[in-house]
Amino acid sequence: MAIICTAADIKDDNKAIVNEFACFINNKAFPCVAAKAALERNQVVCMVADHMACSKDDGAILQFLYDFVDIYRGADTFFHSASIIFKGPEVLGEDAFDGLLWRRLQSLSDLDAGNYSYDKRVAKDPAAENFSFSVKEEAFFVIGLHAASSRTARQFKYPALVFNPHAQFEYLRATNRYDKMKNVVRKRDVAFSGSVNPMLQDFGASSEVYQYSGRKYTSGWQCPLHINHP
């Protein structure tokens, strides 16, 4: 099995980082069976960027996601994801990672707003129950990973953002397979992390923004993301 890299990721150090990411997902105890399935089928694409606090790679990241959307839409197979792995900072607390996650998503969203409308299948209000992050009119559920995460399943050496097409979850729900997969993942997560993720909600029961970074939010938290698409 392998992760497909972008053409820009030909340096040996980038390949090593991507291989570490593959090993992270391939860990026998890793709870997300969908990620494992995508890896097994070589349907994980990966880009290595520089520092997560820096905006210089945002244009390249957006183009990488645009290319992924084209690949995903043209595929006749299931379980695809796109991962952005940042070389730094390697040591990052939960609050700091949370701030950088929303900074990068805000920048990507603003850039995308100049090119495309928002995916009309989802809401663009982060507080809405059916919100999802949109790129090239394709909705995504975003998962953040970093070394200091309170969730063991998210403790990857480098900060990373994993983009999972929202339509995949809708398809699972439409074919009555979502609940089965959800229960398997939750059971495996308890075994791996020792507890249920306190931010985990049933898909569609509340805004998915509470699950993006892995941080435990207080009841008064408001998502800082502002969608500026027309």
CORMO-V56766 format. One record per backbone hydrogen bond with DSSP energy under -0.5 kcal/mol. CO is the residue of the C=O (numbers start at 1). NH is the residue of the N-H. If there is no record, write none. Layout:
CO;NH, CO;NH
//
This chain:
4;46, 6;9, 8;10, 11;15, 12;16, 13;17, 14;18, 15;19, 16;20, 17;21, 18;22, 19;23, 20;24, 21;25, 22;26, 23;27, 24;27, 27;30, 31;33, 32;36, 33;37, 34;38, 35;39, 36;40, 37;41, 38;43, 39;2, 39;42, 43;45, 43;81, 44;4, 45;83, 46;6, 47;49, 47;85, 49;87, 50;87, 50;88, 51;54, 55;58, 57;61, 58;62, 59;63, 60;64, 61;65, 62;66, 63;67, 64;68, 65;69, 66;70, 67;71, 68;72, 69;73, 70;74, 71;75, 72;75, 80;165, 81;45, 82;163, 83;47, 83;85, 84;161, 85;49, 88;52, 90;92, 92;148, 93;97, 94;98, 95;99, 96;100, 97;101, 98;102, 99;103, 100;104, 101;105, 102;106, 103;107, 104;108, 105;109, 106;110, 107;111, 108;112, 109;113, 110;114, 111;114, 112;115, 112;116, 117;137, 119;122, 123;132, 124;126, 125;128, 128;131, 130;123, 131;208, 133;140, 135;138, 138;135, 139;166, 140;133, 140;142, 141;164, 143;162, 145;160, 146;149, 150;152, 151;154, 152;155, 154;146, 154;156, 159;86, 160;145, 161;84, 161;163, 162;143, 162;164, 163;82, 163;165, 164;141, 165;168, 165;169, 166;169, 166;170, 167;171, 168;172, 169;173, 170;174, 171;175, 172;177, 172;178, 173;176, 177;181, 178;182, 179;183, 180;184, 181;185, 182;186, 183;187, 184;188, 185;189, 186;190, 187;191, 188;192, 189;193, 190;194, 197;200, 202;205, 202;206, 206;204, 207;210, 208;211, 209;212, 209;213, 212;144, 215;217, 218;221, 225;227, 226;228
//
